Amino acid sequence: MNTDSTHLDRILIVDDHPLFREGLRQMIDREPDLEVCGEASNSEKALDSINTLDPDLAIIDISLAGSSGIDLIKTIKADHEDLPLLVVSMHDESLYAERALRAGALGYVMKHEPAKTVKLAIRKALKGEIFLSDRMSSTVLARAVGGKTETNKSPVADLSDRELEVFQMLGQGKSVRQIAADLDLSIPTINSFRNRIKEKLGLKSSTEVMLHAIQWLRDEMGK
């Protein structure tokens, strides 16, 4: 941890992988103007840490145990509107970056990016500036200016945030009952989400939804 007299911006890391949290902590704590003030592995601990530690920035992963980083971002912004939030995730930015920004995050960085990119994103978020990769910035700008859409866009991109969350959990092999428990929703509600996913993806059965979700998640993990 930094000990000099320079003002330190205090950062909370929210990620359910201890090794990643440790690596990110070490990278941040080596910076003379930054320090990690706390870590959280899930949404509940993250909200408690924000209330008790009052960080200057929270770094949040998309996938958290039992919850979604997108939902966490929305919850944080409802109670801490001025707290800058930055997503650092393994998930493809083309599918999640705009969702994260709409929820209230200031930037999106994929975990495979070099440390200098993560540090740049942190400092931009602390200034209240948006950070996206050049590729993603061009995509967002094209849509905003010309209303352009990607002709090769995956149908998965048309799922709502909650539908995508359920789809991802199905891909993890979770049953409807498990998903309902994890999201604190009823089984009929999860079935309703699954049916909507089936319709949007043009699939014929719940089994096809599950198999499609498993394959999609494998493809995501392989990127």
C-alpha positions as a Markdown table, in Angstrom:
| # | Residue | x | y | z |
|---|---|---|---|---|
| 1 | Met | 0.0 | 0.0 | 0.0 |
| 2 | Asn | 1.2 | 3.5 | -0.8 |
| 3 | Thr | 2.5 | 5.5 | 2.2 |
| 4 | Asp | 3.6 | 8.8 | 0.7 |
| 5 | Ser | 1.9 | 12.2 | 1.2 |
| 6 | Thr | 0.4 | 12.3 | -2.3 |
| 7 | His | -3.4 | 12.3 | -2.5 |
| 8 | Leu | -4.6 | 8.8 | -3.1 |
| 9 | Asp | -7.7 | 7.9 | -5.0 |
| 10 | Arg | -9.3 | 5.0 | -3.2 |
| 11 | Ile | -10.5 | 2.1 | -5.2 |
| 12 | Leu | -12.9 | -0.8 | -4.4 |
| 13 | Ile | -12.4 | -4.0 | -6.4 |
| 14 | Val | -15.6 | -6.1 | -7.0 |
| 15 | Asp | -14.7 | -9.5 | -8.5 |
| 16 | Asp | -15.4 | -13.1 | -7.5 |
| 17 | His | -11.9 | -14.4 | -8.5 |
| 18 | Pro | -9.4 | -14.0 | -5.7 |
| 19 | Leu | -6.4 | -14.3 | -8.0 |
| 20 | Phe | -7.6 | -11.6 | -10.3 |
| 21 | Arg | -8.4 | -9.3 | -7.3 |
| 22 | Glu | -4.9 | -9.8 | -6.0 |
| 23 | Gly | -3.3 | -9.1 | -9.3 |
| 24 | Leu | -5.3 | -5.9 | -9.8 |
| 25 | Arg | -4.6 | -4.8 | -6.3 |
| 26 | Gln | -0.9 | -5.2 | -6.8 |
| 27 | Met | -1.0 | -3.2 | -10.1 |
| 28 | Ile | -3.0 | -0.4 | -8.5 |
| 29 | Asp | -1.1 | -0.2 | -5.3 |
| 30 | Arg | 2.1 | 0.3 | -7.3 |
| 31 | Glu | 0.8 | 3.6 | -8.6 |
| 32 | Pro | 1.7 | 6.7 | -6.5 |
| 33 | Asp | -1.7 | 8.3 | -6.7 |
| 34 | Leu | -3.9 | 5.2 | -6.3 |
| 35 | Glu | -4.7 | 2.6 | -3.6 |
| 36 | Val | -7.1 | -0.3 | -3.1 |
| 37 | Cys | -9.2 | 0.4 | -0.1 |
| 38 | Gly | -11.2 | -2.8 | -0.2 |
| 39 | Glu | -12.3 | -5.9 | -2.1 |
| 40 | Ala | -15.7 | -7.6 | -2.5 |
| 41 | Ser | -16.6 | -10.9 | -4.1 |
| 42 | Asn | -20.3 | -10.4 | -4.5 |
| 43 | Ser | -23.0 | -7.6 | -4.8 |
| 44 | Glu | -24.0 | -7.7 | -1.1 |
| 45 | Lys | -20.4 | -7.3 | 0.1 |
| 46 | Ala | -19.8 | -4.6 | -2.5 |
| 47 | Leu | -22.7 | -2.5 | -1.3 |
| 48 | Asp | -21.6 | -2.9 | 2.3 |
| 49 | Ser | -18.1 | -1.9 | 1.3 |
| 50 | Ile | -19.3 | 1.2 | -0.6 |
| 51 | Asn | -21.3 | 2.4 | 2.5 |
| 52 | Thr | -18.4 | 1.8 | 5.0 |
| 53 | Leu | -15.3 | 2.6 | 2.9 |
| 54 | Asp | -16.6 | 5.5 | 0.7 |
| 55 | Pro | -14.3 | 4.7 | -2.2 |
| 56 | Asp | -13.5 | 7.2 | -5.0 |
| 57 | Leu | -14.1 | 4.5 | -7.7 |
| 58 | Ala | -15.4 | 0.9 | -7.9 |
| 59 | Ile | -14.1 | -1.6 | -10.4 |
| 60 | Ile | -16.8 | -4.2 | -11.1 |
| 61 | Asp | -16.9 | -7.5 | -13.0 |
| 62 | Ile | -19.9 | -8.5 | -15.1 |
| 63 | Ser | -20.1 | -12.0 | -13.7 |
| 64 | Leu | -20.5 | -12.2 | -9.9 |
| 65 | Ala | -21.5 | -15.1 | -7.7 |
| 66 | Gly | -25.2 | -15.2 | -7.6 |
| 67 | Ser | -25.8 | -11.9 | -9.3 |
| 68 | Ser | -25.0 | -9.7 | -12.3 |
| 69 | Gly | -22.5 | -6.8 | -12.4 |
| 70 | Ile | -25.0 | -4.9 | -14.6 |
| 71 | Asp | -27.7 | -5.1 | -11.9 |
| 72 | Leu | -25.1 | -4.1 | -9.3 |
| 73 | Ile | -24.2 | -1.0 | -11.3 |
| 74 | Lys | -27.8 | 0.0 | -11.5 |
| 75 | Thr | -28.2 | -0.5 | -7.7 |
| 76 | Ile | -25.1 | 1.5 | -6.9 |
| 77 | Lys | -26.1 | 4.4 | -9.1 |
| 78 | Ala | -29.5 | 4.6 | -7.5 |
| 79 | Asp | -28.0 | 5.3 | -4.1 |
| 80 | His | -24.5 | 6.7 | -5.0 |
| 81 | Glu | -25.1 | 8.6 | -8.2 |
| 82 | Asp | -21.7 | 10.4 | -8.1 |
| 83 | Leu | -19.6 | 7.3 | -7.5 |
| 84 | Pro | -17.6 | 6.5 | -10.7 |
| 85 | Leu | -17.9 | 2.8 | -11.8 |
| 86 | Leu | -15.6 | 1.0 | -14.2 |
| 87 | Val | -16.2 | -2.5 | -15.6 |
| 88 | Val | -13.2 | -4.8 | -16.0 |
| 89 | Ser | -14.4 | -8.1 | -17.4 |
| 90 | Met | -13.5 | -11.2 | -19.5 |
| 91 | His | -16.8 | -10.9 | -21.4 |
| 92 | Asp | -16.8 | -9.5 | -25.0 |
| 93 | Glu | -17.2 | -5.7 | -25.0 |
| 94 | Ser | -19.3 | -5.9 | -28.1 |
| 95 | Leu | -22.0 | -7.6 | -26.1 |
| 96 | Tyr | -21.7 | -5.9 | -22.7 |
| 97 | Ala | -20.0 | -2.5 | -23.0 |
| 98 | Glu | -23.1 | -0.5 | -24.1 |
| 99 | Arg | -25.2 | -2.4 | -21.5 |
| 100 | Ala | -22.7 | -1.3 | -18.8 |
| 101 | Leu | -22.7 | 2.3 | -19.9 |
| 102 | Arg | -26.5 | 2.4 | -20.0 |
| 103 | Ala | -26.6 | 1.0 | -16.5 |
| 104 | Gly | -24.3 | 3.8 | -15.3 |
| 105 | Ala | -20.7 | 2.7 | -15.7 |
| 106 | Leu | -18.1 | 5.1 | -17.2 |
| 107 | Gly | -16.0 | 2.6 | -19.0 |
| 108 | Tyr | -15.4 | -1.0 | -20.0 |
| 109 | Val | -12.1 | -2.8 | -20.2 |
| 110 | Met | -11.6 | -6.5 | -21.1 |
| 111 | Lys | -9.3 | -8.4 | -18.8 |
| 112 | His | -6.8 | -9.4 | -21.5 |
| 113 | Glu | -5.9 | -5.7 | -22.0 |
| 114 | Pro | -2.4 | -4.6 | -20.9 |
| 115 | Ala | -2.0 | -3.0 | -17.5 |
| 116 | Lys | -1.4 | 0.5 | -19.0 |
| 117 | Thr | -4.9 | 0.3 | -20.6 |
| 118 | Val | -6.5 | -0.6 | -17.3 |
| 119 | Lys | -4.7 | 2.3 | -15.5 |
| 120 | Leu | -5.7 | 4.7 | -18.2 |
| 121 | Ala | -9.3 | 3.6 | -17.9 |
| 122 | Ile | -9.2 | 4.0 | -14.1 |
| 123 | Arg | -7.8 | 7.6 | -14.3 |
| 124 | Lys | -10.4 | 8.6 | -17.0 |
| 125 | Ala | -13.2 | 7.2 | -14.8 |
| 126 | Leu | -11.9 | 9.1 | -11.8 |
| 127 | Lys | -12.2 | 12.3 | -13.8 |
| 128 | Gly | -15.7 | 11.4 | -14.8 |
| 129 | Glu | -14.7 | 10.6 | -18.4 |
| 130 | Ile | -15.9 | 7.6 | -20.5 |
| 131 | Phe | -13.4 | 4.9 | -21.5 |
| 132 | Leu | -13.9 | 2.4 | -24.3 |
| 133 | Ser | -11.6 | 0.7 | -26.7 |
| 134 | Asp | -11.1 | 2.4 | -30.1 |
| 135 | Arg | -13.1 | -0.4 | -31.8 |
| 136 | Met | -16.0 | -0.1 | -29.3 |
| 137 | Ser | -15.9 | 3.7 | -29.4 |
| 138 | Ser | -16.2 | 3.7 | -33.2 |
| 139 | Thr | -19.2 | 1.3 | -33.0 |
| 140 | Val | -21.0 | 3.4 | -30.4 |
| 141 | Leu | -20.3 | 6.6 | -32.4 |
| 142 | Ala | -21.5 | 5.1 | -35.6 |
| 143 | Arg | -24.8 | 4.0 | -34.0 |
| 144 | Ala | -25.3 | 7.4 | -32.3 |
| 145 | Val | -24.6 | 9.5 | -35.4 |
| 146 | Gly | -25.9 | 7.3 | -38.3 |
| 147 | Gly | -28.2 | 4.9 | -36.6 |
| 148 | Lys | -26.1 | 2.1 | -38.0 |
| 149 | Thr | -26.5 | -1.5 | -36.9 |
| 150 | Glu | -24.2 | -4.4 | -37.3 |
| 151 | Thr | -25.5 | -6.8 | -40.0 |
| 152 | Asn | -23.6 | -9.7 | -38.4 |
| 153 | Lys | -24.7 | -8.9 | -34.8 |
| 154 | Ser | -25.5 | -12.0 | -32.7 |
| 155 | Pro | -29.2 | -12.4 | -31.8 |
| 156 | Val | -28.0 | -12.8 | -28.2 |
| 157 | Ala | -27.3 | -9.0 | -28.3 |
| 158 | Asp | -31.0 | -8.4 | -28.6 |
| 159 | Leu | -31.7 | -10.0 | -25.2 |
| 160 | Ser | -32.5 | -7.7 | -22.3 |
| 161 | Asp | -30.1 | -7.4 | -19.4 |
| 162 | Arg | -32.1 | -9.9 | -17.3 |
| 163 | Glu | -32.6 | -12.3 | -20.2 |
| 164 | Leu | -28.9 | -12.3 | -20.9 |
| 165 | Glu | -28.2 | -13.0 | -17.3 |
| 166 | Val | -30.6 | -16.0 | -17.2 |
| 167 | Phe | -29.2 | -17.2 | -20.6 |
| 168 | Gln | -25.6 | -17.0 | -19.1 |
| 169 | Met | -26.7 | -19.0 | -16.0 |
| 170 | Leu | -28.3 | -21.6 | -18.2 |
| 171 | Gly | -25.0 | -21.9 | -20.0 |
| 172 | Gln | -23.4 | -22.6 | -16.7 |
| 173 | Gly | -25.6 | -25.6 | -16.4 |
| 174 | Lys | -27.9 | -24.2 | -13.7 |
| 175 | Ser | -31.4 | -25.4 | -13.4 |
| 176 | Val | -34.4 | -23.1 | -13.5 |
| 177 | Arg | -34.8 | -23.7 | -9.7 |
| 178 | Gln | -31.2 | -22.7 | -9.1 |
| 179 | Ile | -31.4 | -19.6 | -11.2 |
| 180 | Ala | -34.6 | -18.6 | -9.4 |
| 181 | Ala | -32.9 | -19.0 | -6.0 |
| 182 | Asp | -29.7 | -17.1 | -7.1 |
| 183 | Leu | -31.7 | -14.2 | -8.5 |
| 184 | Asp | -34.3 | -14.2 | -5.8 |
| 185 | Leu | -37.1 | -14.6 | -8.4 |
| 186 | Ser | -39.9 | -17.1 | -8.7 |
| 187 | Ile | -39.6 | -20.2 | -10.9 |
| 188 | Pro | -42.5 | -19.1 | -13.2 |
| 189 | Thr | -40.7 | -15.8 | -13.7 |
| 190 | Ile | -37.5 | -17.6 | -14.8 |
| 191 | Asn | -39.5 | -19.8 | -17.1 |
| 192 | Ser | -41.0 | -16.7 | -18.6 |
| 193 | Phe | -37.5 | -15.3 | -19.2 |
| 194 | Arg | -36.5 | -18.6 | -20.8 |
| 195 | Asn | -39.5 | -18.6 | -23.1 |
| 196 | Arg | -38.7 | -15.1 | -24.2 |
| 197 | Ile | -35.1 | -16.1 | -24.9 |
| 198 | Lys | -36.4 | -19.1 | -26.9 |
| 199 | Glu | -38.5 | -16.8 | -29.1 |
| 200 | Lys | -35.8 | -14.1 | -29.6 |
| 201 | Leu | -33.2 | -16.7 | -30.6 |
| 202 | Gly | -35.6 | -18.7 | -32.8 |
| 203 | Leu | -35.2 | -21.9 | -30.9 |
| 204 | Lys | -37.8 | -24.6 | -30.6 |
| 205 | Ser | -37.5 | -26.0 | -27.1 |
| 206 | Ser | -36.1 | -25.4 | -23.6 |
| 207 | Thr | -33.5 | -28.0 | -24.3 |
| 208 | Glu | -32.3 | -26.1 | -27.4 |
| 209 | Val | -32.1 | -22.9 | -25.3 |
| 210 | Met | -29.9 | -24.7 | -22.7 |
| 211 | Leu | -27.6 | -26.3 | -25.4 |
| 212 | His | -27.3 | -22.9 | -27.2 |
| 213 | Ala | -26.5 | -21.2 | -24.0 |
| 214 | Ile | -23.8 | -23.7 | -23.1 |
| 215 | Gln | -22.2 | -23.3 | -26.6 |
| 216 | Trp | -22.4 | -19.6 | -26.4 |
| 217 | Leu | -20.7 | -19.5 | -23.1 |
| 218 | Arg | -17.9 | -21.8 | -24.3 |
| 219 | Asp | -17.4 | -19.4 | -27.2 |
| 220 | Glu | -17.3 | -16.4 | -24.9 |
| 221 | Met | -14.8 | -18.1 | -22.6 |
| 222 | Gly | -12.6 | -19.0 | -25.7 |
| 223 | Lys | -12.3 | -15.4 | -26.8 |
